[in-house]
């Protein structure tokens, strides 16, 4: 499925100007149909899956209880 720049910005929750700058930097692949750039939606699946994975890892890290202090004897 192909999206316009506006639809892609809504899909990724990013401003249109940022999407256009990514297109100009060739970080997003597009197809030009003569009038506008069309963006293949499936190219973002891996990125979105990785973002969800990192969010879960970060939440797990923050929810991990703080370990008890070990009693370290001062050897001075």
mmCIF file of the N, C-alpha and C atoms, coordinates in Angstrom:
data_MODEL
# 
_entry.id   MODEL 
# 
loop_
_atom_site.group_PDB 
_atom_site.id 
_atom_site.type_symbol 
_atom_site.label_atom_id 
_atom_site.label_alt_id 
_atom_site.label_comp_id 
_atom_site.label_asym_id 
_atom_site.label_entity_id 
_atom_site.label_seq_id 
_atom_site.pdbx_PDB_ins_code 
_atom_site.Cartn_x 
_atom_site.Cartn_y 
_atom_site.Cartn_z 
_atom_site.occupancy 
_atom_site.B_iso_or_equiv 
_atom_site.pdbx_formal_charge 
_atom_site.auth_seq_id 
_atom_site.auth_comp_id 
_atom_site.auth_asym_id 
_atom_site.auth_atom_id 
_atom_site.pdbx_PDB_model_num 
ATOM 1   N N  . UNK A 1 1  ? 0.845  -1.173 0.000   1.00 0.00 ? 1  UNK A N  1 
ATOM 2   C CA . UNK A 1 1  ? 0.000  0.000  0.000   1.00 0.00 ? 1  UNK A CA 1 
ATOM 3   C C  . UNK A 1 1  ? 0.891  1.237  0.000   1.00 0.00 ? 1  UNK A C  1 
ATOM 4   N N  . UNK A 1 2  ? 0.548  2.182  -0.833  1.00 0.00 ? 2  UNK A N  1 
ATOM 5   C CA . UNK A 1 2  ? 1.315  3.413  -0.940  1.00 0.00 ? 2  UNK A CA 1 
ATOM 6   C C  . UNK A 1 2  ? 0.570  4.554  -0.262  1.00 0.00 ? 2  UNK A C  1 
ATOM 7   N N  . UNK A 1 3  ? 1.343  5.437  0.380   1.00 0.00 ? 3  UNK A N  1 
ATOM 8   C CA . UNK A 1 3  ? 0.789  6.588  1.088   1.00 0.00 ? 3  UNK A CA 1 
ATOM 9   C C  . UNK A 1 3  ? 1.371  7.870  0.516   1.00 0.00 ? 3  UNK A C  1 
ATOM 10  N N  . UNK A 1 4  ? 0.616  8.945  0.641   1.00 0.00 ? 4  UNK A N  1 
ATOM 11  C CA . UNK A 1 4  ? 1.146  10.262 0.283   1.00 0.00 ? 4  UNK A CA 1 
ATOM 12  C C  . UNK A 1 4  ? 2.018  10.749 1.435   1.00 0.00 ? 4  UNK A C  1 
ATOM 13  N N  . UNK A 1 5  ? 2.692  11.858 1.239   1.00 0.00 ? 5  UNK A N  1 
ATOM 14  C CA . UNK A 1 5  ? 3.537  12.426 2.286   1.00 0.00 ? 5  UNK A CA 1 
ATOM 15  C C  . UNK A 1 5  ? 2.680  12.777 3.504   1.00 0.00 ? 5  UNK A C  1 
ATOM 16  N N  . UNK A 1 6  ? 1.509  13.351 3.277   1.00 0.00 ? 6  UNK A N  1 
ATOM 17  C CA . UNK A 1 6  ? 0.627  13.730 4.375   1.00 0.00 ? 6  UNK A CA 1 
ATOM 18  C C  . UNK A 1 6  ? 0.164  12.489 5.148   1.00 0.00 ? 6  UNK A C  1 
ATOM 19  N N  . UNK A 1 7  ? -0.233 11.453 4.439   1.00 0.00 ? 7  UNK A N  1 
ATOM 20  C CA . UNK A 1 7  ? -0.691 10.224 5.091   1.00 0.00 ? 7  UNK A CA 1 
ATOM 21  C C  . UNK A 1 7  ? 0.451  9.557  5.862   1.00 0.00 ? 7  UNK A C  1 
ATOM 22  N N  . UNK A 1 8  ? 1.658  9.606  5.295   1.00 0.00 ? 8  UNK A N  1 
ATOM 23  C CA . UNK A 1 8  ? 2.816  9.035  5.973   1.00 0.00 ? 8  UNK A CA 1 
ATOM 24  C C  . UNK A 1 8  ? 3.119  9.799  7.256   1.00 0.00 ? 8  UNK A C  1 
ATOM 25  N N  . UNK A 1 9  ? 3.021  11.115 7.209   1.00 0.00 ? 9  UNK A N  1 
ATOM 26  C CA . UNK A 1 9  ? 3.258  11.927 8.398   1.00 0.00 ? 9  UNK A CA 1 
ATOM 27  C C  . UNK A 1 9  ? 2.252  11.580 9.495   1.00 0.00 ? 9  UNK A C  1 
ATOM 28  N N  . UNK A 1 10 ? 1.008  11.385 9.125   1.00 0.00 ? 10 UNK A N  1 
ATOM 29  C CA . UNK A 1 10 ? -0.008 11.002 10.101  1.00 0.00 ? 10 UNK A CA 1 
ATOM 30  C C  . UNK A 1 10 ? 0.264  9.601  10.636  1.00 0.00 ? 10 UNK A C  1 
ATOM 31  N N  . UNK A 1 11 ? 0.649  8.679  9.767   1.00 0.00 ? 11 UNK A N  1 
ATOM 32  C CA . UNK A 1 11 ? 0.916  7.296  10.148  1.00 0.00 ? 11 UNK A CA 1 
ATOM 33  C C  . UNK A 1 11 ? 2.078  7.210  11.140  1.00 0.00 ? 11 UNK A C  1 
ATOM 34  N N  . UNK A 1 12 ? 3.128  8.015  10.916  1.00 0.00 ? 12 UNK A N  1 
ATOM 35  C CA . UNK A 1 12 ? 4.312  7.985  11.771  1.00 0.00 ? 12 UNK A CA 1 
ATOM 36  C C  . UNK A 1 12 ? 4.264  9.014  12.896  1.00 0.00 ? 12 UNK A C  1 
ATOM 37  N N  . UNK A 1 13 ? 3.217  9.826  12.942  1.00 0.00 ? 13 UNK A N  1 
ATOM 38  C CA . UNK A 1 13 ? 3.071  10.901 13.944  1.00 0.00 ? 13 UNK A CA 1 
ATOM 39  C C  . UNK A 1 13 ? 4.270  11.847 13.902  1.00 0.00 ? 13 UNK A C  1 
ATOM 40  N N  . UNK A 1 14 ? 4.575  12.306 12.701  1.00 0.00 ? 14 UNK A N  1 
ATOM 41  C CA . UNK A 1 14 ? 5.676  13.232 12.477  1.00 0.00 ? 14 UNK A CA 1 
ATOM 42  C C  . UNK A 1 14 ? 5.185  14.359 11.578  1.00 0.00 ? 14 UNK A C  1 
ATOM 43  N N  . UNK A 1 15 ? 5.838  15.515 11.641  1.00 0.00 ? 15 UNK A N  1 
ATOM 44  C CA . UNK A 1 15 ? 5.442  16.609 10.747  1.00 0.00 ? 15 UNK A CA 1 
ATOM 45  C C  . UNK A 1 15 ? 5.773  16.301 9.284   1.00 0.00 ? 15 UNK A C  1 
ATOM 46  N N  . UNK A 1 16 ? 4.967  16.847 8.387   1.00 0.00 ? 16 UNK A N  1 
ATOM 47  C CA . UNK A 1 16 ? 5.184  16.632 6.947   1.00 0.00 ? 16 UNK A CA 1 
ATOM 48  C C  . UNK A 1 16 ? 6.547  17.139 6.514   1.00 0.00 ? 16 UNK A C  1 
ATOM 49  N N  . UNK A 1 17 ? 6.997  18.254 7.078   1.00 0.00 ? 17 UNK A N  1 
ATOM 50  C CA . UNK A 1 17 ? 8.288  18.816 6.683   1.00 0.00 ? 17 UNK A CA 1 
ATOM 51  C C  . UNK A 1 17 ? 9.429  17.854 7.013   1.00 0.00 ? 17 UNK A C  1 
ATOM 52  N N  . UNK A 1 18 ? 9.306  17.119 8.117   1.00 0.00 ? 18 UNK A N  1 
ATOM 53  C CA . UNK A 1 18 ? 10.335 16.148 8.481   1.00 0.00 ? 18 UNK A CA 1 
ATOM 54  C C  . UNK A 1 18 ? 10.342 14.970 7.502   1.00 0.00 ? 18 UNK A C  1 
ATOM 55  N N  . UNK A 1 19 ? 9.158  14.520 7.124   1.00 0.00 ? 19 UNK A N  1 
ATOM 56  C CA . UNK A 1 19 ? 9.059  13.429 6.142   1.00 0.00 ? 19 UNK A CA 1 
ATOM 57  C C  . UNK A 1 19 ? 9.675  13.872 4.814   1.00 0.00 ? 19 UNK A C  1 
ATOM 58  N N  . UNK A 1 20 ? 9.390  15.093 4.403   1.00 0.00 ? 20 UNK A N  1 
ATOM 59  C CA . UNK A 1 20 ? 9.953  15.611 3.153   1.00 0.00 ? 20 UNK A CA 1 
ATOM 60  C C  . UNK A 1 20 ? 11.473 15.716 3.233   1.00 0.00 ? 20 UNK A C  1 
ATOM 61  N N  . UNK A 1 21 ? 12.003 16.093 4.408   1.00 0.00 ? 21 UNK A N  1 
ATOM 62  C CA . UNK A 1 21 ? 13.462 16.171 4.548   1.00 0.00 ? 21 UNK A CA 1 
ATOM 63  C C  . UNK A 1 21 ? 14.088 14.777 4.499   1.00 0.00 ? 21 UNK A C  1 
ATOM 64  N N  . UNK A 1 22 ? 13.405 13.771 5.061   1.00 0.00 ? 22 UNK A N  1 
ATOM 65  C CA . UNK A 1 22 ? 13.902 12.398 4.980   1.00 0.00 ? 22 UNK A CA 1 
ATOM 66  C C  . UNK A 1 22 ? 13.898 11.895 3.543   1.00 0.00 ? 22 UNK A C  1 
ATOM 67  N N  . UNK A 1 23 ? 12.895 12.304 2.776   1.00 0.00 ? 23 UNK A N  1 
ATOM 68  C CA . UNK A 1 23 ? 12.835 11.934 1.358   1.00 0.00 ? 23 UNK A CA 1 
ATOM 69  C C  . UNK A 1 23 ? 14.002 12.589 0.612   1.00 0.00 ? 23 UNK A C  1 
ATOM 70  N N  . UNK A 1 24 ? 14.259 13.863 0.902   1.00 0.00 ? 24 UNK A N  1 
ATOM 71  C CA . UNK A 1 24 ? 15.353 14.583 0.239   1.00 0.00 ? 24 UNK A CA 1 
ATOM 72  C C  . UNK A 1 24 ? 16.711 13.958 0.571   1.00 0.00 ? 24 UNK A C  1 
ATOM 73  N N  . UNK A 1 25 ? 16.840 13.388 1.780   1.00 0.00 ? 25 UNK A N  1 
ATOM 74  C CA . UNK A 1 25 ? 18.089 12.746 2.203   1.00 0.00 ? 25 UNK A CA 1 
ATOM 75  C C  . UNK A 1 25 ? 18.169 11.283 1.758   1.00 0.00 ? 25 UNK A C  1 
ATOM 76  N N  . UNK A 1 26 ? 17.156 10.828 1.010   1.00 0.00 ? 26 UNK A N  1 
ATOM 77  C CA . UNK A 1 26 ? 17.060 9.439  0.536   1.00 0.00 ? 26 UNK A CA 1 
ATOM 78  C C  . UNK A 1 26 ? 17.018 8.428  1.669   1.00 0.00 ? 26 UNK A C  1 
ATOM 79  N N  . UNK A 1 27 ? 16.426 8.803  2.802   1.00 0.00 ? 27 UNK A N  1 
ATOM 80  C CA . UNK A 1 27 ? 16.267 7.875  3.920   1.00 0.00 ? 27 UNK A CA 1 
ATOM 81  C C  . UNK A 1 27 ? 14.925 7.158  3.849   1.00 0.00 ? 27 UNK A C  1 
ATOM 82  N N  . UNK A 1 28 ? 14.015 7.689  3.034   1.00 0.00 ? 28 UNK A N  1 
ATOM 83  C CA . UNK A 1 28 ? 12.727 7.048  2.780   1.00 0.00 ? 28 UNK A CA 1 
ATOM 84  C C  . UNK A 1 28 ? 12.637 6.858  1.272   1.00 0.00 ? 28 UNK A C  1 
ATOM 85  N N  . UNK A 1 29 ? 12.323 5.624  0.870   1.00 0.00 ? 29 UNK A N  1 
ATOM 86  C CA . UNK A 1 29 ? 12.175 5.330  -0.553  1.00 0.00 ? 29 UNK A CA 1 
ATOM 87  C C  . UNK A 1 29 ? 10.801 5.790  -1.020  1.00 0.00 ? 29 UNK A C  1 
ATOM 88  N N  . UNK A 1 30 ? 10.754 6.387  -2.196  1.00 0.00 ? 30 UNK A N  1 
ATOM 89  C CA . UNK A 1 30 ? 9.497  6.878  -2.748  1.00 0.00 ? 30 UNK A CA 1 
ATOM 90  C C  . UNK A 1 30 ? 9.384  6.506  -4.216  1.00 0.00 ? 30 UNK A C  1 
ATOM 91  N N  . UNK A 1 31 ? 8.156  6.623  -4.711  1.00 0.00 ? 31 UNK A N  1 
ATOM 92  C CA . UNK A 1 31 ? 7.862  6.468  -6.133  1.00 0.00 ? 31 UNK A CA 1 
ATOM 93  C C  . UNK A 1 31 ? 7.152  7.752  -6.538  1.00 0.00 ? 31 UNK A C  1 
ATOM 94  N N  . UNK A 1 32 ? 7.617  8.360  -7.604  1.00 0.00 ? 32 UNK A N  1 
ATOM 95  C CA . UNK A 1 32 ? 6.984  9.595  -8.076  1.00 0.00 ? 32 UNK A CA 1 
ATOM 96  C C  . UNK A 1 32 ? 6.017  9.241  -9.196  1.00 0.00 ? 32 UNK A C  1 
ATOM 97  N N  . UNK A 1 33 ? 4.743  9.591  -9.021  1.00 0.00 ? 33 UNK A N  1 
ATOM 98  C CA . UNK A 1 33 ? 3.728  9.225  -10.013 1.00 0.00 ? 33 UNK A CA 1 
ATOM 99  C C  . UNK A 1 33 ? 3.442  10.342 -11.018 1.00 0.00 ? 33 UNK A C  1 
ATOM 100 N N  . UNK A 1 34 ? 4.308  11.355 -11.062 1.00 0.00 ? 34 UNK A N  1 
ATOM 101 C CA . UNK A 1 34 ? 4.104  12.465 -11.980 1.00 0.00 ? 34 UNK A CA 1 
ATOM 102 C C  . UNK A 1 34 ? 3.598  13.707 -11.275 1.00 0.00 ? 34 UNK A C  1 
ATOM 103 N N  . UNK A 1 35 ? 2.884  13.529 -10.183 1.00 0.00 ? 35 UNK A N  1 
ATOM 104 C CA . UNK A 1 35 ? 2.348  14.650 -9.424  1.00 0.00 ? 35 UNK A CA 1 
ATOM 105 C C  . UNK A 1 35 ? 2.903  14.726 -8.008  1.00 0.00 ? 35 UNK A C  1 
ATOM 106 N N  . UNK A 1 36 ? 3.074  13.575 -7.388  1.00 0.00 ? 36 UNK A N  1 
ATOM 107 C CA . UNK A 1 36 ? 3.480  13.551 -5.985  1.00 0.00 ? 36 UNK A CA 1 
ATOM 108 C C  . UNK A 1 36 ? 4.321  12.319 -5.692  1.00 0.00 ? 36 UNK A C  1 
ATOM 109 N N  . UNK A 1 37 ? 4.989  12.368 -4.548  1.00 0.00 ? 37 UNK A N  1 
ATOM 110 C CA . UNK A 1 37 ? 5.761  11.209 -4.104  1.00 0.00 ? 37 UNK A CA 1 
ATOM 111 C C  . UNK A 1 37 ? 4.837  10.267 -3.351  1.00 0.00 ? 37 UNK A C  1 
ATOM 112 N N  . UNK A 1 38 ? 4.930  8.995  -3.674  1.00 0.00 ? 38 UNK A N  1 
ATOM 113 C CA . UNK A 1 38 ? 4.177  7.976  -2.957  1.00 0.00 ? 38 UNK A CA 1 
ATOM 114 C C  . UNK A 1 38 ? 5.172  7.109  -2.194  1.00 0.00 ? 38 UNK A C  1 
ATOM 115 N N  . UNK A 1 39 ? 4.812  6.765  -0.970  1.00 0.00 ? 39 UNK A N  1 
ATOM 116 C CA . UNK A 1 39 ? 5.714  6.063  -0.065  1.00 0.00 ? 39 UNK A CA 1 
ATOM 117 C C  . UNK A 1 39 ? 5.123  4.706  0.259   1.00 0.00 ? 39 UNK A C  1 
ATOM 118 N N  . UNK A 1 40 ? 5.923  3.655  0.098   1.00 0.00 ? 40 UNK A N  1 
ATOM 119 C CA . UNK A 1 40 ? 5.489  2.294  0.388   1.00 0.00 ? 40 UNK A CA 1 
ATOM 120 C C  . UNK A 1 40 ? 5.422  2.118  1.898   1.00 0.00 ? 40 UNK A C  1 
ATOM 121 N N  . UNK A 1 41 ? 4.239  1.831  2.407   1.00 0.00 ? 41 UNK A N  1 
ATOM 122 C CA . UNK A 1 41 ? 3.977  1.777  3.845   1.00 0.00 ? 41 UNK A CA 1 
ATOM 123 C C  . UNK A 1 41 ? 4.758  0.672  4.552   1.00 0.00 ? 41 UNK A C  1 
ATOM 124 N N  . UNK A 1 42 ? 4.967  -0.454 3.898   1.00 0.00 ? 42 UNK A N  1 
ATOM 125 C CA . UNK A 1 42 ? 5.583  -1.609 4.534   1.00 0.00 ? 42 UNK A CA 1 
ATOM 126 C C  . UNK A 1 42 ? 7.053  -1.397 4.905   1.00 0.00 ? 42 UNK A C  1 
ATOM 127 N N  . UNK A 1 43 ? 7.708  -0.381 4.346   1.00 0.00 ? 43 UNK A N  1 
ATOM 128 C CA . UNK A 1 43 ? 9.108  -0.151 4.673   1.00 0.00 ? 43 UNK A CA 1 
ATOM 129 C C  . UNK A 1 43 ? 9.298  0.321  6.108   1.00 0.00 ? 43 UNK A C  1 
ATOM 130 N N  . UNK A 1 44 ? 8.224  0.699  6.784   1.00 0.00 ? 44 UNK A N  1 
ATOM 131 C CA . UNK A 1 44 ? 8.319  1.177  8.163   1.00 0.00 ? 44 UNK A CA 1 
ATOM 132 C C  . UNK A 1 44 ? 8.046  0.083  9.188   1.00 0.00 ? 44 UNK A C  1 
ATOM 133 N N  . UNK A 1 45 ? 7.626  -1.104 8.751   1.00 0.00 ? 45 UNK A N  1 
ATOM 134 C CA . UNK A 1 45 ? 7.268  -2.166 9.695   1.00 0.00 ? 45 UNK A CA 1 
ATOM 135 C C  . UNK A 1 45 ? 8.418  -2.538 10.621  1.00 0.00 ? 45 UNK A C  1 
ATOM 136 N N  . UNK A 1 46 ? 9.598  -2.754 10.073  1.00 0.00 ? 46 UNK A N  1 
ATOM 137 C CA . UNK A 1 46 ? 10.739 -3.141 10.894  1.00 0.00 ? 46 UNK A CA 1 
ATOM 138 C C  . UNK A 1 46 ? 11.060 -2.051 11.907  1.00 0.00 ? 46 UNK A C  1 
ATOM 139 N N  . UNK A 1 47 ? 11.038 -0.815 11.465  1.00 0.00 ? 47 UNK A N  1 
ATOM 140 C CA . UNK A 1 47 ? 11.329 0.308  12.361  1.00 0.00 ? 47 UNK A CA 1 
ATOM 141 C C  . UNK A 1 47 ? 10.326 0.367  13.504  1.00 0.00 ? 47 UNK A C  1 
ATOM 142 N N  . UNK A 1 48 ? 9.050  0.241  13.190  1.00 0.00 ? 48 UNK A N  1 
ATOM 143 C CA . UNK A 1 48 ? 8.024  0.319  14.224  1.00 0.00 ? 48 UNK A CA 1 
ATOM 144 C C  . UNK A 1 48 ? 8.103  -0.867 15.182  1.00 0.00 ? 48 UNK A C  1 
ATOM 145 N N  . UNK A 1 49 ? 8.417  -2.052 14.664  1.00 0.00 ? 49 UNK A N  1 
ATOM 146 C CA . UNK A 1 49 ? 8.590  -3.225 15.529  1.00 0.00 ? 49 UNK A CA 1 
ATOM 147 C C  . UNK A 1 49 ? 9.761  -3.023 16.483  1.00 0.00 ? 49 UNK A C  1 
ATOM 148 N N  . UNK A 1 50 ? 10.860 -2.478 15.984  1.00 0.00 ? 50 UNK A N  1 
ATOM 149 C CA . UNK A 1 50 ? 12.026 -2.220 16.830  1.00 0.00 ? 50 UNK A CA 1 
ATOM 150 C C  . UNK A 1 50 ? 11.712 -1.174 17.897  1.00 0.00 ? 50 UNK A C  1 
ATOM 151 N N  . UNK A 1 51 ? 10.959 -0.156 17.534  1.00 0.00 ? 51 UNK A N  1 
ATOM 152 C CA . UNK A 1 51 ? 10.594 0.878  18.511  1.00 0.00 ? 51 UNK A CA 1 
ATOM 153 C C  . UNK A 1 51 ? 9.744  0.282  19.631  1.00 0.00 ? 51 UNK A C  1 
ATOM 154 N N  . UNK A 1 52 ? 8.813  -0.595 19.298  1.00 0.00 ? 52 UNK A N  1 
ATOM 155 C CA . UNK A 1 52 ? 7.992  -1.252 20.319  1.00 0.00 ? 52 UNK A CA 1 
ATOM 156 C C  . UNK A 1 52 ? 8.855  -2.137 21.213  1.00 0.00 ? 52 UNK A C  1 
ATOM 157 N N  . UNK A 1 53 ? 9.807  -2.827 20.624  1.00 0.00 ? 53 UNK A N  1 
ATOM 158 C CA . UNK A 1 53 ? 10.705 -3.687 21.386  1.00 0.00 ? 53 UNK A CA 1 
ATOM 159 C C  . UNK A 1 53 ? 11.518 -2.859 22.377  1.00 0.00 ? 53 UNK A C  1 
ATOM 160 N N  . UNK A 1 54 ? 12.067 -1.728 21.931  1.00 0.00 ? 54 UNK A N  1 
ATOM 161 C CA . UNK A 1 54 ? 12.872 -0.878 22.804  1.00 0.00 ? 54 UNK A CA 1 
ATOM 162 C C  . UNK A 1 54 ? 12.030 -0.233 23.895  1.00 0.00 ? 54 UNK A C  1 
ATOM 163 N N  . UNK A 1 55 ? 10.802 0.139  23.571  1.00 0.00 ? 55 UNK A N  1 
ATOM 164 C CA . UNK A 1 55 ? 9.906  0.702  24.588  1.00 0.00 ? 55 UNK A CA 1 
ATOM 165 C C  . UNK A 1 55 ? 9.630  -0.322 25.680  1.00 0.00 ? 55 UNK A C  1 
ATOM 166 N N  . UNK A 1 56 ? 9.415  -1.573 25.286  1.00 0.00 ? 56 UNK A N  1 
ATOM 167 C CA . UNK A 1 56 ? 9.160  -2.637 26.261  1.00 0.00 ? 56 UNK A CA 1 
ATOM 168 C C  . UNK A 1 56 ? 10.394 -2.867 27.124  1.00 0.00 ? 56 UNK A C  1 
ATOM 169 N N  . UNK A 1 57 ? 11.576 -2.909 26.514  1.00 0.00 ? 57 UNK A N  1 
ATOM 170 C CA . UNK A 1 57 ? 12.805 -3.109 27.269  1.00 0.00 ? 57 UNK A CA 1 
ATOM 171 C C  . UNK A 1 57 ? 13.028 -1.974 28.267  1.00 0.00 ? 57 UNK A C  1 
ATOM 172 N N  . UNK A 1 58 ? 12.761 -0.751 27.854  1.00 0.00 ? 58 UNK A N  1 
ATOM 173 C CA . UNK A 1 58 ? 12.929 0.402  28.733  1.00 0.00 ? 58 UNK A CA 1 
ATOM 174 C C  . UNK A 1 58 ? 11.932 0.340  29.884  1.00 0.00 ? 58 UNK A C  1 
ATOM 175 N N  . UNK A 1 59 ? 10.689 -0.033 29.605  1.00 0.00 ? 59 UNK A N  1 
ATOM 176 C CA . UNK A 1 59 ? 9.684  -0.159 30.656  1.00 0.00 ? 59 UNK A CA 1 
ATOM 177 C C  . UNK A 1 59 ? 10.077 -1.263 31.631  1.00 0.00 ? 59 UNK A C  1 
ATOM 178 N N  . UNK A 1 60 ? 10.582 -2.378 31.133  1.00 0.00 ? 60 UNK A N  1 
ATOM 179 C CA . UNK A 1 60 ? 11.038 -3.464 32.008  1.00 0.00 ? 60 UNK A CA 1 
ATOM 180 C C  . UNK A 1 60 ? 12.190 -3.000 32.890  1.00 0.00 ? 60 UNK A C  1 
ATOM 181 N N  . UNK A 1 61 ? 13.097 -2.232 32.319  1.00 0.00 ? 61 UNK A N  1 
ATOM 182 C CA . UNK A 1 61 ? 14.245 -1.717 33.080  1.00 0.00 ? 61 UNK A CA 1 
ATOM 183 C C  . UNK A 1 61 ? 13.777 -0.802 34.205  1.00 0.00 ? 61 UNK A C  1 
ATOM 184 N N  . UNK A 1 62 ? 12.846 0.103  33.913  1.00 0.00 ? 62 UNK A N  1 
ATOM 185 C CA . UNK A 1 62 ? 12.364 1.036  34.925  1.00 0.00 ? 62 UNK A CA 1 
ATOM 186 C C  . UNK A 1 62 ? 11.500 0.350  35.981  1.00 0.00 ? 62 UNK A C  1 
ATOM 187 N N  . UNK A 1 63 ? 10.865 -0.755 35.636  1.00 0.00 ? 63 UNK A N  1 
ATOM 188 C CA . UNK A 1 63 ? 10.021 -1.473 36.591  1.00 0.00 ? 63 UNK A CA 1 
ATOM 189 C C  . UNK A 1 63 ? 10.791 -2.496 37.420  1.00 0.00 ? 63 UNK A C  1 
ATOM 190 N N  . UNK A 1 64 ? 12.062 -2.698 37.110  1.00 0.00 ? 64 UNK A N  1 
ATOM 191 C CA . UNK A 1 64 ? 12.870 -3.651 37.864  1.00 0.00 ? 64 UNK A CA 1 
ATOM 192 C C  . UNK A 1 64 ? 13.162 -3.072 39.248  1.00 0.00 ? 64 UNK A C  1 
ATOM 193 N N  . UNK A 1 65 ? 12.962 -3.858 40.290  1.00 0.00 ? 65 UNK A N  1 
ATOM 194 C CA . UNK A 1 65 ? 13.207 -3.329 41.644  1.00 0.00 ? 65 UNK A CA 1 
ATOM 195 C C  . UNK A 1 65 ? 14.693 -3.049 41.875  1.00 0.00 ? 65 UNK A C  1 
ATOM 196 N N  . UNK A 1 66 ? 14.955 -2.088 42.716  1.00 0.00 ? 66 UNK A N  1 
ATOM 197 C CA . UNK A 1 66 ? 16.331 -1.734 43.042  1.00 0.00 ? 66 UNK A CA 1 
ATOM 198 C C  . UNK A 1 66 ? 16.874 -2.808 43.981  1.00 0.00 ? 66 UNK A C  1 
ATOM 199 N N  . UNK A 1 67 ? 18.036 -3.372 43.682  1.00 0.00 ? 67 UNK A N  1 
ATOM 200 C CA . UNK A 1 67 ? 18.568 -4.428 44.548  1.00 0.00 ? 67 UNK A CA 1 
ATOM 201 C C  . UNK A 1 67 ? 19.008 -3.863 45.896  1.00 0.00 ? 67 UNK A C  1 
ATOM 202 N N  . UNK A 1 68 ? 18.964 -4.716 46.900  1.00 0.00 ? 68 UNK A N  1 
ATOM 203 C CA . UNK A 1 68 ? 19.423 -4.318 48.226  1.00 0.00 ? 68 UNK A CA 1 
ATOM 204 C C  . UNK A 1 68 ? 20.917 -4.043 48.174  1.00 0.00 ? 68 UNK A C  1 
ATOM 205 N N  . UNK A 1 69 ? 21.376 -3.099 48.992  1.00 0.00 ? 69 UNK A N  1 
ATOM 206 C CA . UNK A 1 69 ? 22.806 -2.831 49.072  1.00 0.00 ? 69 UNK A CA 1 
ATOM 207 C C  . UNK A 1 69 ? 23.499 -4.004 49.736  1.00 0.00 ? 69 UNK A C  1 
ATOM 208 N N  . UNK A 1 70 ? 24.593 -4.425 49.126  1.00 0.00 ? 70 UNK A N  1 
ATOM 209 C CA . UNK A 1 70 ? 25.342 -5.496 49.764  1.00 0.00 ? 70 UNK A CA 1 
ATOM 210 C C  . UNK A 1 70 ? 26.226 -4.879 50.830  1.00 0.00 ? 70 UNK A C  1 
ATOM 211 N N  . UNK A 1 71 ? 26.453 -5.596 51.886  1.00 0.00 ? 71 UNK A N  1 
ATOM 212 C CA . UNK A 1 71 ? 27.258 -5.088 52.995  1.00 0.00 ? 71 UNK A CA 1 
ATOM 213 C C  . UNK A 1 71 ? 28.723 -5.311 52.657  1.00 0.00 ? 71 UNK A C  1 
ATOM 214 N N  . UNK A 1 72 ? 29.382 -4.257 52.273  1.00 0.00 ? 72 UNK A N  1 
ATOM 215 C CA . UNK A 1 72 ? 30.784 -4.344 51.909  1.00 0.00 ? 72 UNK A CA 1 
ATOM 216 C C  . UNK A 1 72 ? 31.594 -3.821 53.087  1.00 0.00 ? 72 UNK A C  1 
ATOM 217 N N  . UNK A 1 73 ? 32.486 -4.642 53.552  1.00 0.00 ? 73 UNK A N  1 
ATOM 218 C CA . UNK A 1 73 ? 33.326 -4.234 54.686  1.00 0.00 ? 73 UNK A CA 1 
ATOM 219 C C  . UNK A 1 73 ? 34.447 -3.369 54.158  1.00 0.00 ? 73 UNK A C  1 
ATOM 220 N N  . UNK A 1 74 ? 34.708 -2.327 54.888  1.00 0.00 ? 74 UNK A N  1 
ATOM 221 C CA . UNK A 1 74 ? 35.784 -1.425 54.532  1.00 0.00 ? 74 UNK A CA 1 
ATOM 222 C C  . UNK A 1 74 ? 37.103 -2.074 54.912  1.00 0.00 ? 74 UNK A C  1 
ATOM 223 N N  . UNK A 1 75 ? 38.008 -2.255 53.951  1.00 0.00 ? 75 UNK A N  1 
ATOM 224 C CA . UNK A 1 75 ? 39.228 -2.965 54.216  1.00 0.00 ? 75 UNK A CA 1 
ATOM 225 C C  . UNK A 1 75 ? 40.402 -2.032 54.475  1.00 0.00 ? 75 UNK A C  1 
ATOM 226 N N  . UNK A 1 76 ? 40.138 -0.808 54.845  1.00 0.00 ? 76 UNK A N  1 
ATOM 227 C CA . UNK A 1 76 ? 41.242 0.120  55.157  1.00 0.00 ? 76 UNK A CA 1 
ATOM 228 C C  . UNK A 1 76 ? 41.864 -0.192 56.470  1.00 0.00 ? 76 UNK A C  1 
# 
